[in-house]
Amino acid sequence: MIEPSISAIEGSFVFIPKRLSWFAIGLRPDLSPDVMRLNMNQIKNSDCSILWHAHSTWSIRIGKIHLLIDPFLDDNPAAKTKASSLTPSHILISHGHFDHIADAASIANRSKATVFANYEIATWLAKHHSVQNTIGMNHGGTFRSDQDGLKLSVQLVPAIHSSSLTDGSYGGTAGGWVIDWQSDKSSGRIYYAGDTALFSDMQWVARTHVDLFIVPIGDLFTMGVDDSIEATRFIQPSFVMPTHYGTWPPIAQDAQAWAKQIEAKTDAKAVVPEIDKPWSLPVSK
Ligand SMILES: [Zn+2]
């Protein structure tokens, strides 16, 4: 498994793009200096960083863009970051449950971030919480932008889960997010599965190679460890990170043991996040 340390990536490994080929420097004397230099440069040029705030709240930064996924911070017993300290440019909501939306309105109203959610949640945020910048979507829909040299698209994809809002309102249908970007420094695809059971249609996301798959492992409310391994086999990502675990005792998991299983049973590299510690995603240009 790979700890989320940028220095470890820069100092210890060579990333060979196209497929998943990591070699510890020194163990591969047959690698030509040109190959090593080329790929080390690609790692340093990666402008995508991933940060887990605990539970299922993530900050993904690509260039100047900060995508905040499912903000649940102030009442999150595992989180260290307060909602008032984050100023994202975009907020992505997977569904309406409190542990995914609790701080969305306060952050959006202060930061003026654009909130992406299903139509029902976007409408509810605007009507009941005066959120100004909302983009209501539905499964299969993609929002695209091209700004400051960064092409970004976010697609709302299905998840098997329920969705109701914190006041009991109908929350539409739960989803996950597929984030694609292309900049002068990098391009890549991230699949955040959201809260979901394992389902076979997940694998359609992998028609285009997925660089990072963020998959729930907590069980009880989402798929657990065994199904997350099967999901990783479906998606065949370069890297996989666990989410939606460890917040409360009912969803406690041993993430290190999960990582060992991932690496034994799939071709993906497991990255176990530490709360609030950024990890630079190596991506091929
Ligand atoms: Zn949840």
py3Dmol code that shows the C-alpha trace and the ligand (Angstrom):
import py3Dmol

protein = """\
ATOM      1  CA  MET A   1       0.000   0.000   0.000  1.00  0.00           C
ATOM      2  CA  ILE A   2       1.083   3.593  -0.362  1.00  0.00           C
ATOM      3  CA  GLU A   3       0.932   6.069   2.487  1.00  0.00           C
ATOM      4  CA  PRO A   4      -0.338   9.482   1.413  1.00  0.00           C
ATOM      5  CA  SER A   5       3.009  11.199   1.521  1.00  0.00           C
ATOM      6  CA  ILE A   6       4.095  13.404  -1.339  1.00  0.00           C
ATOM      7  CA  SER A   7       7.734  13.070  -0.333  1.00  0.00           C
ATOM      8  CA  ALA A   8       7.448   9.288  -0.406  1.00  0.00           C
ATOM      9  CA  ILE A   9       6.157   9.478  -3.940  1.00  0.00           C
ATOM     10  CA  GLU A  10       8.823  11.870  -5.108  1.00  0.00           C
ATOM     11  CA  GLY A  11      11.627  10.121  -3.303  1.00  0.00           C
ATOM     12  CA  SER A  12      10.877   6.460  -3.500  1.00  0.00           C
ATOM     13  CA  PHE A  13       8.960   5.523  -6.581  1.00  0.00           C
ATOM     14  CA  VAL A  14       8.862   5.929 -10.297  1.00  0.00           C
ATOM     15  CA  PHE A  15       5.449   6.084 -11.887  1.00  0.00           C
ATOM     16  CA  ILE A  16       5.206   4.668 -15.382  1.00  0.00           C
ATOM     17  CA  PRO A  17       2.079   6.072 -17.000  1.00  0.00           C
ATOM     18  CA  LYS A  18      -0.416   4.138 -19.103  1.00  0.00           C
ATOM     19  CA  ARG A  19      -0.722   1.241 -16.729  1.00  0.00           C
ATOM     20  CA  LEU A  20       0.059   0.654 -13.112  1.00  0.00           C
ATOM     21  CA  SER A  21       3.737   0.203 -12.890  1.00  0.00           C
ATOM     22  CA  TRP A  22       5.479   1.309  -9.748  1.00  0.00           C
ATOM     23  CA  PHE A  23       9.046   0.369  -9.016  1.00  0.00           C
ATOM     24  CA  ALA A  24      11.140   1.326  -6.063  1.00  0.00           C
ATOM     25  CA  ILE A  25      14.235   3.160  -7.247  1.00  0.00           C
ATOM     26  CA  GLY A  26      17.226   0.959  -6.718  1.00  0.00           C
ATOM     27  CA  LEU A  27      15.290  -2.202  -7.280  1.00  0.00           C
ATOM     28  CA  ARG A  28      15.094  -1.547 -11.003  1.00  0.00           C
ATOM     29  CA  PRO A  29      18.648  -0.825 -12.242  1.00  0.00           C
ATOM     30  CA  ASP A  30      17.464  -1.687 -15.750  1.00  0.00           C
ATOM     31  CA  LEU A  31      15.354   1.467 -15.940  1.00  0.00           C
ATOM     32  CA  SER A  32      17.093   3.956 -18.164  1.00  0.00           C
ATOM     33  CA  PRO A  33      17.831   7.398 -16.691  1.00  0.00           C
ATOM     34  CA  ASP A  34      15.655   8.962 -19.387  1.00  0.00           C
ATOM     35  CA  VAL A  35      12.653   6.899 -18.383  1.00  0.00           C
ATOM     36  CA  MET A  36      13.203   7.700 -14.730  1.00  0.00           C
ATOM     37  CA  ARG A  37      13.632  11.427 -15.365  1.00  0.00           C
ATOM     38  CA  LEU A  38      10.580  11.581 -17.599  1.00  0.00           C
ATOM     39  CA  ASN A  39       8.318   9.965 -15.093  1.00  0.00           C
ATOM     40  CA  MET A  40       9.653  11.783 -12.076  1.00  0.00           C
ATOM     41  CA  ASN A  41       8.848  15.002 -13.905  1.00  0.00           C
ATOM     42  CA  GLN A  42       5.317  13.823 -14.494  1.00  0.00           C
ATOM     43  CA  ILE A  43       4.887  13.150 -10.805  1.00  0.00           C
ATOM     44  CA  LYS A  44       6.185  16.581  -9.838  1.00  0.00           C
ATOM     45  CA  ASN A  45       3.945  18.188 -12.434  1.00  0.00           C
ATOM     46  CA  SER A  46       0.818  16.605 -11.021  1.00  0.00           C
ATOM     47  CA  ASP A  47      -1.481  19.440  -9.997  1.00  0.00           C
ATOM     48  CA  CYS A  48      -4.142  17.269  -8.382  1.00  0.00           C
ATOM     49  CA  SER A  49      -4.144  16.778  -4.635  1.00  0.00           C
ATOM     50  CA  ILE A  50      -6.560  14.721  -2.582  1.00  0.00           C
ATOM     51  CA  LEU A  51      -7.391  15.342   1.052  1.00  0.00           C
ATOM     52  CA  TRP A  52      -9.724  13.368   3.292  1.00  0.00           C
ATOM     53  CA  HIS A  53     -11.488  15.345   6.023  1.00  0.00           C
ATOM     54  CA  ALA A  54     -12.826  12.094   7.598  1.00  0.00           C
ATOM     55  CA  HIS A  55     -16.072  10.221   6.988  1.00  0.00           C
ATOM     56  CA  SER A  56     -16.953  10.931   3.353  1.00  0.00           C
ATOM     57  CA  THR A  57     -15.810  14.539   3.068  1.00  0.00           C
ATOM     58  CA  TRP A  58     -13.039  15.168   0.541  1.00  0.00           C
ATOM     59  CA  SER A  59     -11.170  18.141  -0.858  1.00  0.00           C
ATOM     60  CA  ILE A  60      -9.866  17.679  -4.382  1.00  0.00           C
ATOM     61  CA  ARG A  61      -7.669  20.474  -5.657  1.00  0.00           C
ATOM     62  CA  ILE A  62      -6.768  20.735  -9.328  1.00  0.00           C
ATOM     63  CA  GLY A  63      -4.869  23.885 -10.182  1.00  0.00           C
ATOM     64  CA  LYS A  64      -6.929  26.778  -8.819  1.00  0.00           C
ATOM     65  CA  ILE A  65     -10.055  24.693  -8.386  1.00  0.00           C
ATOM     66  CA  HIS A  66     -11.101  23.277  -5.016  1.00  0.00           C
ATOM     67  CA  LEU A  67     -13.857  20.680  -5.184  1.00  0.00           C
ATOM     68  CA  LEU A  68     -15.348  19.906  -1.772  1.00  0.00           C
ATOM     69  CA  ILE A  69     -17.314  16.678  -1.678  1.00  0.00           C
ATOM     70  CA  ASP A  70     -20.078  15.940   0.849  1.00  0.00           C
ATOM     71  CA  PRO A  71     -19.160  18.481   3.558  1.00  0.00           C
ATOM     72  CA  PHE A  72     -19.789  17.059   7.048  1.00  0.00           C
ATOM     73  CA  LEU A  73     -17.385  18.726   9.433  1.00  0.00           C
ATOM     74  CA  ASP A  74     -18.639  20.601  12.503  1.00  0.00           C
ATOM     75  CA  ASP A  75     -20.721  17.721  13.908  1.00  0.00           C
ATOM     76  CA  ASN A  76     -18.416  15.032  12.538  1.00  0.00           C
ATOM     77  CA  PRO A  77     -16.709  13.351  15.523  1.00  0.00           C
ATOM     78  CA  ALA A  78     -13.723  12.319  13.397  1.00  0.00           C
ATOM     79  CA  ALA A  79     -13.136  15.611  11.563  1.00  0.00           C
ATOM     80  CA  LYS A  80     -10.483  18.113  12.612  1.00  0.00           C
ATOM     81  CA  THR A  81     -11.352  20.850  10.142  1.00  0.00           C
ATOM     82  CA  LYS A  82     -14.178  23.298  10.821  1.00  0.00           C
ATOM     83  CA  ALA A  83     -16.551  24.297   8.064  1.00  0.00           C
ATOM     84  CA  SER A  84     -15.683  27.969   8.529  1.00  0.00           C
ATOM     85  CA  SER A  85     -12.085  27.331   7.466  1.00  0.00           C
ATOM     86  CA  LEU A  86     -12.895  26.012   3.977  1.00  0.00           C
ATOM     87  CA  THR A  87     -13.402  28.174   0.902  1.00  0.00           C
ATOM     88  CA  PRO A  88     -14.040  25.805  -2.000  1.00  0.00           C
ATOM     89  CA  SER A  89     -14.843  26.863  -5.527  1.00  0.00           C
ATOM     90  CA  HIS A  90     -17.246  23.960  -6.041  1.00  0.00           C
ATOM     91  CA  ILE A  91     -19.254  21.714  -3.696  1.00  0.00           C
ATOM     92  CA  LEU A  92     -20.455  18.291  -4.847  1.00  0.00           C
ATOM     93  CA  ILE A  93     -23.288  16.609  -2.940  1.00  0.00           C
ATOM     94  CA  SER A  94     -23.924  12.890  -3.455  1.00  0.00           C
ATOM     95  CA  HIS A  95     -27.241  12.719  -1.572  1.00  0.00           C
ATOM     96  CA  GLY A  96     -29.281  14.429   1.113  1.00  0.00           C
ATOM     97  CA  HIS A  97     -28.360  12.606   4.318  1.00  0.00           C
ATOM     98  CA  PHE A  98     -26.945  14.786   7.089  1.00  0.00           C
ATOM     99  CA  ASP A  99     -23.530  13.127   6.990  1.00  0.00           C
ATOM    100  CA  HIS A 100     -23.095  14.394   3.419  1.00  0.00           C
ATOM    101  CA  ILE A 101     -24.788  17.772   3.417  1.00  0.00           C
ATOM    102  CA  ALA A 102     -24.613  19.136   6.983  1.00  0.00           C
ATOM    103  CA  ASP A 103     -22.242  22.032   6.254  1.00  0.00           C
ATOM    104  CA  ALA A 104     -22.984  22.536   2.567  1.00  0.00           C
ATOM    105  CA  ALA A 105     -25.225  25.585   2.923  1.00  0.00           C
ATOM    106  CA  SER A 106     -23.043  27.495   5.380  1.00  0.00           C
ATOM    107  CA  ILE A 107     -19.913  26.916   3.291  1.00  0.00           C
ATOM    108  CA  ALA A 108     -21.690  27.742   0.030  1.00  0.00           C
ATOM    109  CA  ASN A 109     -23.217  30.948   1.366  1.00  0.00           C
ATOM    110  CA  ARG A 110     -19.896  32.198   2.714  1.00  0.00           C
ATOM    111  CA  SER A 111     -17.633  31.075  -0.134  1.00  0.00           C
ATOM    112  CA  LYS A 112     -20.146  31.562  -3.002  1.00  0.00           C
ATOM    113  CA  ALA A 113     -19.047  28.150  -4.250  1.00  0.00           C
ATOM    114  CA  THR A 114     -21.135  26.552  -6.965  1.00  0.00           C
ATOM    115  CA  VAL A 115     -23.058  23.587  -5.559  1.00  0.00           C
ATOM    116  CA  PHE A 116     -23.627  20.548  -7.763  1.00  0.00           C
ATOM    117  CA  ALA A 117     -26.322  18.148  -6.614  1.00  0.00           C
ATOM    118  CA  ASN A 118     -29.333  16.312  -7.906  1.00  0.00           C
ATOM    119  CA  TYR A 119     -32.225  18.604  -8.872  1.00  0.00           C
ATOM    120  CA  GLU A 120     -34.174  18.033  -5.663  1.00  0.00           C
ATOM    121  CA  ILE A 121     -31.231  18.845  -3.375  1.00  0.00           C
ATOM    122  CA  ALA A 122     -30.146  21.844  -5.450  1.00  0.00           C
ATOM    123  CA  THR A 123     -33.695  23.237  -5.304  1.00  0.00           C
ATOM    124  CA  TRP A 124     -33.947  22.611  -1.539  1.00  0.00           C
ATOM    125  CA  LEU A 125     -30.638  24.373  -0.860  1.00  0.00           C
ATOM    126  CA  ALA A 126     -31.736  27.392  -2.881  1.00  0.00           C
ATOM    127  CA  LYS A 127     -35.269  27.552  -1.441  1.00  0.00           C
ATOM    128  CA  HIS A 128     -34.632  26.763   2.226  1.00  0.00           C
ATOM    129  CA  HIS A 129     -31.027  27.895   2.716  1.00  0.00           C
ATOM    130  CA  SER A 130     -30.732  30.751   0.205  1.00  0.00           C
ATOM    131  CA  VAL A 131     -27.811  29.120  -1.600  1.00  0.00           C
ATOM    132  CA  GLN A 132     -27.295  31.279  -4.687  1.00  0.00           C
ATOM    133  CA  ASN A 133     -25.118  29.222  -6.997  1.00  0.00           C
ATOM    134  CA  THR A 134     -26.615  25.798  -7.561  1.00  0.00           C
ATOM    135  CA  ILE A 135     -26.503  23.427 -10.510  1.00  0.00           C
ATOM    136  CA  GLY A 136     -29.292  20.853 -10.353  1.00  0.00           C
ATOM    137  CA  MET A 137     -28.557  17.676 -12.259  1.00  0.00           C
ATOM    138  CA  ASN A 138     -29.678  14.094 -12.614  1.00  0.00           C
ATOM    139  CA  HIS A 139     -28.074  10.739 -13.308  1.00  0.00           C
ATOM    140  CA  GLY A 140     -26.058  10.708 -16.506  1.00  0.00           C
ATOM    141  CA  GLY A 141     -25.850  14.479 -16.730  1.00  0.00           C
ATOM    142  CA  THR A 142     -22.496  16.219 -17.078  1.00  0.00           C
ATOM    143  CA  PHE A 143     -21.555  19.806 -16.340  1.00  0.00           C
ATOM    144  CA  ARG A 144     -18.545  21.081 -18.286  1.00  0.00           C
ATOM    145  CA  SER A 145     -16.398  24.141 -17.822  1.00  0.00           C
ATOM    146  CA  ASP A 146     -13.280  25.496 -19.514  1.00  0.00           C
ATOM    147  CA  GLN A 147     -11.590  28.191 -17.477  1.00  0.00           C
ATOM    148  CA  ASP A 148      -8.026  29.363 -16.868  1.00  0.00           C
ATOM    149  CA  GLY A 149      -6.590  26.548 -18.967  1.00  0.00           C
ATOM    150  CA  LEU A 150      -8.486  23.845 -17.109  1.00  0.00           C
ATOM    151  CA  LYS A 151     -11.177  21.760 -18.735  1.00  0.00           C
ATOM    152  CA  LEU A 152     -13.331  20.236 -16.012  1.00  0.00           C
ATOM    153  CA  SER A 153     -16.376  18.012 -16.157  1.00  0.00           C
ATOM    154  CA  VAL A 154     -18.446  16.556 -13.359  1.00  0.00           C
ATOM    155  CA  GLN A 155     -20.959  13.813 -14.052  1.00  0.00           C
ATOM    156  CA  LEU A 156     -23.644  12.612 -11.660  1.00  0.00           C
ATOM    157  CA  VAL A 157     -23.747   8.825 -11.832  1.00  0.00           C
ATOM    158  CA  PRO A 158     -26.037   6.304 -10.145  1.00  0.00           C
ATOM    159  CA  ALA A 159     -25.548   4.865  -6.684  1.00  0.00           C
ATOM    160  CA  ILE A 160     -27.709   2.366  -4.875  1.00  0.00           C
ATOM    161  CA  HIS A 161     -28.706   4.173  -1.706  1.00  0.00           C
ATOM    162  CA  SER A 162     -31.545   6.278  -0.297  1.00  0.00           C
ATOM    163  CA  SER A 163     -31.701  10.066  -0.094  1.00  0.00           C
ATOM    164  CA  SER A 164     -33.800  12.262   2.159  1.00  0.00           C
ATOM    165  CA  LEU A 165     -33.041  15.731   3.411  1.00  0.00           C
ATOM    166  CA  THR A 166     -32.451  16.781   6.992  1.00  0.00           C
ATOM    167  CA  ASP A 167     -35.987  18.207   7.409  1.00  0.00           C
ATOM    168  CA  GLY A 168     -37.541  15.042   6.001  1.00  0.00           C
ATOM    169  CA  SER A 169     -37.984  16.435   2.468  1.00  0.00           C
ATOM    170  CA  TYR A 170     -37.615  14.195  -0.540  1.00  0.00           C
ATOM    171  CA  GLY A 171     -33.945  14.146  -1.528  1.00  0.00           C
ATOM    172  CA  GLY A 172     -34.153  12.692  -5.005  1.00  0.00           C
ATOM    173  CA  THR A 173     -31.968   9.727  -5.847  1.00  0.00           C
ATOM    174  CA  ALA A 174     -28.513   9.163  -4.389  1.00  0.00           C
ATOM    175  CA  GLY A 175     -25.541   9.363  -6.723  1.00  0.00           C
ATOM    176  CA  GLY A 176     -21.800   9.362  -7.118  1.00  0.00           C
ATOM    177  CA  TRP A 177     -19.515  11.710  -9.049  1.00  0.00           C
ATOM    178  CA  VAL A 178     -17.118  11.233 -11.917  1.00  0.00           C
ATOM    179  CA  ILE A 179     -14.639  14.090 -12.208  1.00  0.00           C
ATOM    180  CA  ASP A 180     -12.599  14.491 -15.395  1.00  0.00           C
ATOM    181  CA  TRP A 181     -10.083  17.220 -16.022  1.00  0.00           C
ATOM    182  CA  GLN A 182      -7.464  18.282 -18.501  1.00  0.00           C
ATOM    183  CA  SER A 183      -4.957  21.032 -17.894  1.00  0.00           C
ATOM    184  CA  ASP A 184      -1.584  21.936 -19.318  1.00  0.00           C
ATOM    185  CA  LYS A 185      -0.048  19.921 -16.480  1.00  0.00           C
ATOM    186  CA  SER A 186      -2.183  16.823 -16.207  1.00  0.00           C
ATOM    187  CA  SER A 187      -5.363  15.025 -17.058  1.00  0.00           C
ATOM    188  CA  GLY A 188      -7.237  12.410 -15.127  1.00  0.00           C
ATOM    189  CA  ARG A 189     -10.448  10.817 -13.963  1.00  0.00           C
ATOM    190  CA  ILE A 190     -11.673  10.349 -10.401  1.00  0.00           C
ATOM    191  CA  TYR A 191     -14.703   8.243  -9.506  1.00  0.00           C
ATOM    192  CA  TYR A 192     -16.239   9.024  -6.123  1.00  0.00           C
ATOM    193  CA  ALA A 193     -18.803   6.276  -5.676  1.00  0.00           C
ATOM    194  CA  GLY A 194     -20.781   7.984  -2.894  1.00  0.00           C
ATOM    195  CA  ASP A 195     -22.795   5.888  -0.489  1.00  0.00           C
ATOM    196  CA  THR A 196     -23.683   2.803  -2.432  1.00  0.00           C
ATOM    197  CA  ALA A 197     -24.053  -0.922  -2.558  1.00  0.00           C
ATOM    198  CA  LEU A 198     -22.018  -2.881  -5.067  1.00  0.00           C
ATOM    199  CA  PHE A 199     -23.783  -2.954  -8.421  1.00  0.00           C
ATOM    200  CA  SER A 200     -22.551  -4.243 -11.746  1.00  0.00           C
ATOM    201  CA  ASP A 201     -23.241  -1.058 -13.731  1.00  0.00           C
ATOM    202  CA  MET A 202     -20.502   0.697 -11.787  1.00  0.00           C
ATOM    203  CA  GLN A 203     -18.095  -0.751 -14.276  1.00  0.00           C
ATOM    204  CA  TRP A 204     -19.441   1.472 -17.070  1.00  0.00           C
ATOM    205  CA  VAL A 205     -17.517   4.338 -15.471  1.00  0.00           C
ATOM    206  CA  ALA A 206     -14.338   2.445 -16.328  1.00  0.00           C
ATOM    207  CA  ARG A 207     -14.943   2.665 -20.082  1.00  0.00           C
ATOM    208  CA  THR A 208     -12.442   5.490 -19.698  1.00  0.00           C
ATOM    209  CA  HIS A 209      -9.538   4.651 -17.398  1.00  0.00           C
ATOM    210  CA  VAL A 210     -10.097   5.728 -13.792  1.00  0.00           C
ATOM    211  CA  ASP A 211      -7.009   7.140 -12.082  1.00  0.00           C
ATOM    212  CA  LEU A 212      -8.538   7.225  -8.594  1.00  0.00           C
ATOM    213  CA  PHE A 213     -11.525   5.330  -7.234  1.00  0.00           C
ATOM    214  CA  ILE A 214     -12.928   6.447  -3.871  1.00  0.00           C
ATOM    215  CA  VAL A 215     -15.028   3.608  -2.504  1.00  0.00           C
ATOM    216  CA  PRO A 216     -17.029   3.184   0.718  1.00  0.00           C
ATOM    217  CA  ILE A 217     -15.912   0.380   3.009  1.00  0.00           C
ATOM    218  CA  GLY A 218     -17.792   1.041   6.253  1.00  0.00           C
ATOM    219  CA  ASP A 219     -20.525  -1.553   5.715  1.00  0.00           C
ATOM    220  CA  LEU A 220     -23.974  -1.352   7.344  1.00  0.00           C
ATOM    221  CA  PHE A 221     -25.060   1.765   5.393  1.00  0.00           C
ATOM    222  CA  THR A 222     -22.929   1.114   2.292  1.00  0.00           C
ATOM    223  CA  MET A 223     -20.966  -1.738   0.808  1.00  0.00           C
ATOM    224  CA  GLY A 224     -18.326  -3.217   3.111  1.00  0.00           C
ATOM    225  CA  VAL A 225     -14.787  -4.441   2.605  1.00  0.00           C
ATOM    226  CA  ASP A 226     -15.530  -7.544   0.532  1.00  0.00           C
ATOM    227  CA  ASP A 227     -17.769  -5.716  -1.912  1.00  0.00           C
ATOM    228  CA  SER A 228     -15.340  -2.791  -2.138  1.00  0.00           C
ATOM    229  CA  ILE A 229     -12.739  -5.252  -3.403  1.00  0.00           C
ATOM    230  CA  GLU A 230     -15.173  -6.521  -6.016  1.00  0.00           C
ATOM    231  CA  ALA A 231     -15.986  -2.922  -6.988  1.00  0.00           C
ATOM    232  CA  THR A 232     -12.278  -2.216  -7.407  1.00  0.00           C
ATOM    233  CA  ARG A 233     -12.040  -5.223  -9.711  1.00  0.00           C
ATOM    234  CA  PHE A 234     -14.882  -3.708 -11.751  1.00  0.00           C
ATOM    235  CA  ILE A 235     -13.274  -0.281 -12.004  1.00  0.00           C
ATOM    236  CA  GLN A 236      -9.607  -1.311 -12.405  1.00  0.00           C
ATOM    237  CA  PRO A 237      -8.316   2.055 -11.190  1.00  0.00           C
ATOM    238  CA  SER A 238      -4.680   3.033 -10.777  1.00  0.00           C
ATOM    239  CA  PHE A 239      -5.351   3.967  -7.151  1.00  0.00           C
ATOM    240  CA  VAL A 240      -8.163   3.296  -4.711  1.00  0.00           C
ATOM    241  CA  MET A 241      -8.915   5.106  -1.461  1.00  0.00           C
ATOM    242  CA  PRO A 242     -11.451   4.052   1.193  1.00  0.00           C
ATOM    243  CA  THR A 243     -14.209   6.296   2.497  1.00  0.00           C
ATOM    244  CA  HIS A 244     -17.263   6.278   4.802  1.00  0.00           C
ATOM    245  CA  TYR A 245     -15.640   4.425   7.681  1.00  0.00           C
ATOM    246  CA  GLY A 246     -14.251   5.043  11.150  1.00  0.00           C
ATOM    247  CA  THR A 247     -16.609   7.874  12.079  1.00  0.00           C
ATOM    248  CA  TRP A 248     -18.680   5.908  14.557  1.00  0.00           C
ATOM    249  CA  PRO A 249     -18.313   2.369  15.962  1.00  0.00           C
ATOM    250  CA  PRO A 250     -20.936   0.800  13.643  1.00  0.00           C
ATOM    251  CA  ILE A 251     -18.801   1.649  10.599  1.00  0.00           C
ATOM    252  CA  ALA A 252     -15.363   0.991  12.120  1.00  0.00           C
ATOM    253  CA  GLN A 253     -12.948  -0.743   9.730  1.00  0.00           C
ATOM    254  CA  ASP A 254      -9.268  -1.633   9.694  1.00  0.00           C
ATOM    255  CA  ALA A 255      -8.182   0.364   6.648  1.00  0.00           C
ATOM    256  CA  GLN A 256      -4.660  -1.069   6.648  1.00  0.00           C
ATOM    257  CA  ALA A 257      -6.057  -4.605   6.497  1.00  0.00           C
ATOM    258  CA  TRP A 258      -8.389  -3.456   3.715  1.00  0.00           C
ATOM    259  CA  ALA A 259      -5.385  -2.086   1.795  1.00  0.00           C
ATOM    260  CA  LYS A 260      -3.557  -5.404   2.055  1.00  0.00           C
ATOM    261  CA  GLN A 261      -6.569  -7.199   0.633  1.00  0.00           C
ATOM    262  CA  ILE A 262      -6.883  -4.703  -2.224  1.00  0.00           C
ATOM    263  CA  GLU A 263      -3.264  -5.197  -3.198  1.00  0.00           C
ATOM    264  CA  ALA A 264      -3.493  -8.980  -2.910  1.00  0.00           C
ATOM    265  CA  LYS A 265      -6.713  -9.312  -4.882  1.00  0.00           C
ATOM    266  CA  THR A 266      -6.699  -6.448  -7.409  1.00  0.00           C
ATOM    267  CA  ASP A 267      -4.231  -4.585  -9.634  1.00  0.00           C
ATOM    268  CA  ALA A 268      -4.915  -1.263  -7.935  1.00  0.00           C
ATOM    269  CA  LYS A 269      -2.664   0.496  -5.458  1.00  0.00           C
ATOM    270  CA  ALA A 270      -4.385   1.161  -2.151  1.00  0.00           C
ATOM    271  CA  VAL A 271      -3.884   4.549  -0.542  1.00  0.00           C
ATOM    272  CA  VAL A 272      -5.020   4.808   3.064  1.00  0.00           C
ATOM    273  CA  PRO A 273      -5.641   8.478   3.806  1.00  0.00           C
ATOM    274  CA  GLU A 274      -4.731  10.278   6.983  1.00  0.00           C
ATOM    275  CA  ILE A 275      -7.196  12.928   8.033  1.00  0.00           C
ATOM    276  CA  ASP A 276      -6.319  16.369   6.629  1.00  0.00           C
ATOM    277  CA  LYS A 277      -3.068  15.165   5.075  1.00  0.00           C
ATOM    278  CA  PRO A 278      -2.944  15.938   1.336  1.00  0.00           C
ATOM    279  CA  TRP A 279      -1.837  13.327  -1.145  1.00  0.00           C
ATOM    280  CA  SER A 280      -0.699  14.181  -4.649  1.00  0.00           C
ATOM    281  CA  LEU A 281      -2.394  11.968  -7.219  1.00  0.00           C
ATOM    282  CA  PRO A 282       0.090  10.803  -9.852  1.00  0.00           C
ATOM    283  CA  VAL A 283      -1.591  11.027 -13.210  1.00  0.00           C
ATOM    284  CA  SER A 284      -0.404  10.643 -16.753  1.00  0.00           C
ATOM    285  CA  LYS A 285      -0.634  13.691 -18.982  1.00  0.00           C
TER     286      LYS A 285
END
"""
ligand_1 = """\
1
ZN
Zn -23.438 8.388 4.512
"""
view = py3Dmol.view(width=600, height=400)
view.addModel(protein, "pdb")
view.setStyle({"model": 0}, {"cartoon": {"style": "trace"}})
view.addModel(ligand_1, "xyz")
view.setStyle({"model": 1}, {"stick": {}})
view.zoomTo()
view.show()
